[in-house]
Amino acid sequence: MKVILEQDVPRLGKKGEVVDVNDGYARNFLLPRRLARAATAGGLKEVEARKEQAARKEARARAEARDLARRLDGCTVTIRARAGEGGRLFGSVTNQDVAAAVAEEFRVNLDKRRVELKEPIKALGSYSATLHLYTEVTAEITVKVEAAPE
């Protein structure tokens, strides 16, 4: 019997999937507990419509991420930090600082977990950072760390 899962069922499938199960399992367990519903023609069309909608949403998000990557790739972000003698910073510049600088300069909402620094920034200078904007969509930016005025 084909059923459409209404909730995630361990070792069977996730919500919205169409699965083939034994008649007794469907009648005695899945249907009474409202974990699934019978796969009717209308239900199957609804599942397909949801899949198509999710695919369109994913394509739109990927296209927006690619546009943003084109806009940010190769750009330079300047961060001012307190520094001591020899250009050593008091503390360090973190991925959160880089995300905040990108958000301020380019008006882009960027999560700090999407910023990857190749090495910790503990001195003045220019550094490379990778922004992971979407699955397999990245942008390389330059982070320029300058001394803050006293």
C-alpha positions as CSV (number, residue, x, y, z in Angstrom):
1,M,0.0,0.0,0.0
2,K,1.3,3.4,-0.9
3,V,1.1,6.1,1.8
4,I,2.1,9.7,2.2
5,L,4.0,10.4,5.4
6,E,2.6,13.2,7.5
7,Q,5.5,13.1,10.0
8,D,9.1,11.8,10.0
9,V,9.0,8.0,10.8
10,P,12.3,6.4,11.8
11,R,13.6,3.8,9.3
12,L,10.8,4.6,6.9
13,G,11.0,8.2,5.6
14,K,10.6,11.9,6.1
15,K,7.5,14.0,6.1
16,G,5.9,14.4,2.6
17,E,7.6,11.3,1.1
18,V,5.5,8.6,-0.7
19,V,6.5,5.2,0.6
20,D,5.3,1.6,-0.1
21,V,4.5,-0.3,3.1
22,N,2.6,-3.5,4.0
23,D,-1.2,-3.2,4.2
24,G,-1.3,-4.3,7.8
25,Y,1.4,-1.8,8.9
26,A,-0.4,1.0,7.2
27,R,-3.9,0.1,8.5
28,N,-2.9,-0.9,12.1
29,F,0.0,1.5,12.9
30,L,0.6,4.4,10.5
31,L,-3.0,5.5,9.7
32,P,-4.5,5.3,13.2
33,R,-1.6,7.3,14.7
34,R,-1.9,9.9,11.8
35,L,1.7,9.3,10.8
36,A,0.6,8.8,7.2
37,R,-2.4,9.1,4.9
38,A,-3.4,6.9,2.0
39,A,-1.8,8.0,-1.3
40,T,-4.7,9.1,-3.5
41,A,-4.3,10.8,-6.9
42,G,-5.0,14.2,-5.3
43,G,-2.5,13.6,-2.6
44,L,0.2,12.5,-5.0
45,K,-0.4,15.7,-7.1
46,E,-0.1,17.8,-3.9
47,V,3.3,16.1,-3.1
48,E,4.6,16.8,-6.6
49,A,3.5,20.4,-6.3
50,R,5.3,20.8,-3.0
51,K,8.5,19.3,-4.5
52,E,8.3,21.6,-7.5
53,Q,7.8,24.6,-5.2
54,A,10.8,23.6,-3.0
55,A,12.9,23.2,-6.2
56,R,11.9,26.7,-7.4
57,K,12.7,28.1,-4.0
58,E,16.1,26.4,-3.9
59,A,16.9,27.6,-7.5
60,R,15.9,31.2,-6.5
61,A,18.1,31.1,-3.4
62,R,21.1,29.7,-5.4
63,A,20.7,32.4,-8.0
64,E,20.6,35.1,-5.4
65,A,23.7,33.7,-3.7
66,R,25.5,33.6,-7.1
67,D,24.6,37.3,-7.7
68,L,25.9,38.2,-4.3
69,A,29.1,36.2,-4.8
70,R,29.7,38.1,-8.1
71,R,29.2,41.4,-6.3
72,L,31.4,40.5,-3.3
73,D,34.2,38.5,-5.0
74,G,37.5,40.4,-4.9
75,C,36.2,43.3,-2.7
76,T,38.1,44.7,0.2
77,V,36.7,45.2,3.7
78,T,38.5,47.5,6.1
79,I,38.4,46.8,9.8
80,R,39.9,49.2,12.4
81,A,41.3,47.6,15.5
82,R,43.4,48.7,18.4
83,A,47.1,47.8,17.9
84,G,50.2,48.0,20.0
85,E,53.8,48.4,18.9
86,G,54.9,46.5,15.9
87,G,51.4,46.2,14.6
88,R,50.2,43.5,17.0
89,L,46.5,43.7,17.8
90,F,45.1,43.7,21.3
91,G,43.0,40.6,20.8
92,S,42.2,39.4,17.3
93,V,39.9,40.0,14.4
94,T,37.3,37.2,14.3
95,N,34.9,35.9,11.7
96,Q,32.2,37.8,13.6
97,D,34.0,41.0,13.0
98,V,34.4,40.3,9.3
99,A,30.7,39.4,9.0
100,A,29.8,42.6,10.7
101,A,32.0,44.7,8.4
102,V,30.6,43.0,5.3
103,A,27.1,43.6,6.6
104,E,27.8,47.2,7.2
105,E,29.7,48.0,4.0
106,F,27.6,46.0,1.5
107,R,24.2,45.9,3.3
108,V,24.2,42.1,3.3
109,N,23.0,40.0,6.2
110,L,25.8,37.5,6.7
111,D,26.1,34.9,9.4
112,K,29.5,34.6,11.2
113,R,29.6,30.9,10.5
114,R,29.7,31.6,6.8
115,V,33.0,33.4,7.1
116,E,36.2,31.3,6.9
117,L,39.5,32.8,7.8
118,K,42.6,31.0,6.6
119,E,44.5,32.0,9.7
120,P,43.7,34.0,12.9
121,I,44.1,37.7,12.3
122,K,46.4,39.0,15.1
123,A,48.3,41.7,13.3
124,L,47.8,44.7,11.0
125,G,47.8,43.9,7.3
126,S,45.7,42.3,4.5
127,Y,44.2,38.9,4.8
128,S,42.1,36.6,2.6
129,A,38.7,35.4,3.8
130,T,36.2,33.0,2.1
131,L,32.5,33.7,2.4
132,H,30.4,30.5,2.0
133,L,27.1,32.0,0.7
134,Y,25.3,28.8,-0.3
135,T,26.1,25.2,-1.1
136,E,29.1,25.4,-3.5
137,V,28.8,29.2,-3.9
138,T,31.7,31.1,-2.3
139,A,33.3,34.5,-2.6
140,E,36.8,35.5,-1.8
141,I,37.3,38.9,-0.1
142,T,40.3,40.8,1.2
143,V,40.2,41.9,4.9
144,K,42.4,44.9,5.5
145,V,43.1,45.5,9.2
146,E,44.2,49.0,10.1
147,A,45.1,50.6,13.4
148,A,42.2,52.4,15.1
149,P,42.9,56.1,15.9
150,E,43.7,56.6,19.5
